[in-house]
Amino acid sequence: MATPVIDLPTFTELQASTGADFVAELVATFAEEAPGMLAELRAAWAAASPERFRRAAHSMKTNALSFGAQRLADCARTLEQGSLPADEGALAALEAHYHEAASALAALARG
């Protein structure tokens, strides 16, 4: 069974515990901040800075987990726990997962 883009029970629990309006604000904030996290990952990779890279991947993973964006979180976890990728393919995959999750989160936040 494929991992869903967004784990609905996690997202629904977040809405139940904090309120749908607040979750919509969190989703909007994530959409604003995530491109910076992705840029930091690329910059850390280009600078061959594994510690910066791990911190940025950890931030992405943590944010993704809070929303139930499991595919994105899994991809970020792999980057966080591994060494610097040999090429940009892993970063491109993370960005694709981010765009997929951002779109799904925006739709869920709108109701």
N, C-alpha and C positions, 0 to 999 in steps of 0.2 A: 504494500500500500504506500503510495507516494505521500510525502509530508505535505500538508496543506500550506499555502502561502501564509495564512494567518490561522492560528489555533483559536477557533471561535470560543471555546470555553474560557480560555485565558483572557481574551478580549472582553467577553461578556462579564466575567468576574471583575475585571478592572473597571468597567462601566458601573457595575452594581456597587462597588466599594467606594468609588470616587465621584460618580455622576457622569452622565453622558456628555454634558456640556464641558466639564473639566477634561474628559478624555479627548474631546474634539480639540480643545486648546493644546493638549499634550501632543496630539498627532500633528497639528499645525507647527508647533515648536520643533518637533522632530524633523518635519519636512524642511524647515528653515536651517536647522543645524547639521543635518546629516551630510549635505554637500561639503561642508567644512571638514567633517570627519573623513570623508572620502579623499578630499584634497590633502589632508594631513597624512593619510596612509600613502598616497602617491609620493608626497614630498619625502616622507621617511624612507620609503623604498628607494627613491632616487638618490638620497643621501647615504644609503646603506647604513641606516640607523635602526638596528633591530629593537632597541628599547622603545623608541618613539613609535615604531611600527606596532609593537605589541600593545602599547597603551591605546593607540587609536583603534586598533581592532577590538580591544577589550571594551572601549566606550560604545562602539557600534553594536557589539554583542549584547551588552547590558541593556541598551535602549531597545533593541529588537526583542529581547526576551520579555521585557515589561509589557509589550503589546501582543505577544504571542506570534511574532514574525519568526517562526521557527527556522525556515530555510535560510533567511538572512542571518539569524543568530548562529546556525550551524556553520555557515560559510565563514563568518567572522571568527568563530571559535577555532576553526582550523587554521586561520591565519594567525591568530593570537598564540596558539600553542606550537606552531611550527617555526622554522627559520624563515628568513626573508625569501620570498619566492624568486625563482630563477628568472622569470619573465613577468610581463604585465598581465598574463592570462588570468591569474588568480584575482587580481584587482578588477579586471573587467567582469569576471563572474560575480564578484561581490557587488559591483555597481548594478549589474542586471538584477540581482536579487533585491537590492535596495529599491530600484524603480518598480519592480513587481510588488513589493511589500508596501511602498508608499501609495501606490495606486489603490491597492486593496484596502489599506487603512483609511484613506480619504473617503472611499465609498462607504465603509462601515461607520465612520464617524458622522457622515451625513445622514445615516439611517437608511 
